[in-house]
Amino acid sequence: MIALGIILLIVGFITGISILWTIGIILAVVGAVLWILGAMGHAVAGRRHYW
């Protein structure tokens, strides 16, 4: 999810399409939050680790 967010950020920045930029930021932030929760040992969506 983080990788997809970064890809959308880059594509949105290069093409100037603001909706891709916005979706990229949202995906990157949500992916980072899930990654941090998984690293702390919290179960995320029924899974012990999220990666």
ZAGU-687502 format. One line per field, with one value per residue: residue in three letters; z, x, y of N, C-alpha, C, CB in turn. Coordinates in steps of 0.02 Angstrom, whole numbers, plus 50000, padded with zeros to 5 digits. Glycine has a CB too. Example, Ala and Ser with C-alpha at 12.3 -4.5 7.8 and 13.67 -1.06 7.14 Angstrom:
2
code = (ALA SER)
n.Z = (50390 50354)
n.X = (50660 50642)
n.Y = (49716 49888)
ca.Z = (50390 50357)
ca.X = (50615 50684)
ca.Y = (49775 49947)
c.Z = (50390 50394)
c.X = (50660 50645)
c.Y = (49835 50002)
cb.Z = (50452 50286)
cb.X = (50565 50704)
cb.Y = (49776 49970)
//
This chain:
51
code = (MET ILE ALA LEU GLY ILE ILE LEU LEU ILE VAL GLY PHE ILE THR GLY ILE SER ILE LEU TRP THR ILE GLY ILE ILE LEU ALA VAL VAL GLY ALA VAL LEU TRP ILE LEU GLY ALA MET GLY HIS ALA VAL ALA GLY ARG ARG HIS TYR TRP)
n.Z = (50000 50036 49937 49821 49851 49848 49714 49652 49701 49635 49499 49497 49528 49420 49307 49344 49392 49512 49588 49588 49663 49787 49820 49825 49936 50038 50031 50060 50191 50262 50239 50305 50438 50462 50448 50556 50664 50649 50670 50803 50863 50871 50821 50656 50562 50591 50574 50632 50592 50482 50322)
n.X = (50041 50098 50195 50115 50051 50161 50198 50083 50091 50206 50170 50056 50117 50204 50116 50025 49899 49786 49703 49763 49876 49817 49754 49868 49937 49847 49846 49981 49993 49897 49950 50073 50029 49965 50075 50155 50071 50067 50202 50214 50154 50017 49865 49812 49673 49641 49761 49921 50040 50070 50120)
n.Y = (49941 50059 50073 50084 50204 50293 50280 50332 50462 50509 50495 50578 50701 50720 50720 50816 50793 50816 50732 50607 50637 50666 50542 50463 50517 50484 50342 50314 50363 50286 50159 50172 50190 50066 49983 50025 49993 49854 49824 49856 49753 49742 49667 49677 49692 49559 49495 49452 49516 49651 49676)
ca.Z = (50000 50038 49871 49776 49868 49822 49641 49634 49714 49582 49437 49504 49526 49352 49260 49368 49408 49585 49621 49600 49717 49848 49834 49843 50005 50082 50032 50094 50263 50288 50238 50359 50502 50469 50457 50624 50709 50644 50700 50875 50889 50870 50766 50608 50520 50607 50559 50683 50561 50418 50278)
ca.X = (50000 50144 50226 50064 50043 50219 50193 50031 50117 50253 50132 50016 50160 50230 50063 49987 49831 49784 49668 49814 49917 49778 49747 49935 49951 49803 49870 50045 49982 49862 49998 50122 49995 49956 50141 50176 50031 50090 50268 50207 50126 49944 49834 49782 49625 49644 49827 49970 50087 50048 50174)
ca.Y = (50000 50116 50078 50110 50275 50330 50281 50380 50529 50527 50504 50638 50760 50729 50737 50873 50771 50824 50677 50555 50661 50658 50471 50439 50537 50444 50273 50312 50374 50227 50104 50183 50177 49994 49955 50040 49952 49785 49819 49861 49691 49744 49631 49722 49656 49488 49469 49472 49563 49681 49698)
c.Z = (50000 49969 49820 49789 49841 49746 49618 49647 49658 49516 49440 49501 49455 49304 49282 49385 49485 49620 49634 49658 49784 49868 49855 49914 50053 50087 50070 50169 50294 50290 50293 50427 50513 50481 50529 50674 50708 50676 50776 50905 50892 50811 50721 50561 50530 50593 50611 50655 50497 50380 50207)
c.X = (50044 50175 50177 50052 50099 50217 50140 50053 50163 50215 50089 50056 50184 50175 50022 49915 49825 49749 49716 49859 49882 49771 49814 49953 49910 49829 49936 50037 49948 49910 50049 50091 49986 50023 50166 50136 50053 50158 50265 50176 50050 49919 49798 49739 49631 49711 49876 50019 50056 50110 50157)
c.Y = (50063 50127 50107 50184 50317 50335 50331 50452 50552 50540 50567 50702 50774 50751 50797 50856 50770 50766 50619 50573 50650 50585 50441 50456 50494 50373 50267 50319 50313 50168 50111 50169 50102 49959 49965 49999 49879 49775 49822 49799 49690 49703 49681 49680 49580 49456 49495 49524 49589 49703 49685)
cb.Z = (50060 50091 49847 49783 49943 49846 49614 49672 49781 49572 49423 49569 49572 49327 49252 49318 49377 49602 49579 49537 49708 49840 49773 49796 50016 50056 49961 50067 50275 50246 50172 50356 50504 50406 50407 50639 50691 50571 50673 50893 50955 50867 50792 50567 50446 50569 50487 50709 50547 50431 50295)
cb.X = (49953 50199 50252 49998 50038 50284 50175 49966 50156 50305 50087 49978 50220 50261 50018 49988 49814 49749 49607 49855 49934 49709 49720 49986 49934 49730 49878 50092 49939 49800 50033 50148 49927 49923 50191 50168 49957 50094 50313 50166 50153 49918 49784 49836 49636 49593 49850 50008 50155 49998 50238)
cb.Y = (50000 50106 50009 50072 50283 50297 50210 50366 50530 50472 50442 50636 50750 50664 50678 50927 50701 50888 50653 50543 50736 50690 50434 50469 50612 50445 50246 50366 50437 50210 50102 50255 50213 49965 49986 50115 49958 49765 49874 49922 49678 49816 49576 49763 49674 49453 49489 49411 49529 49741 49665)
//
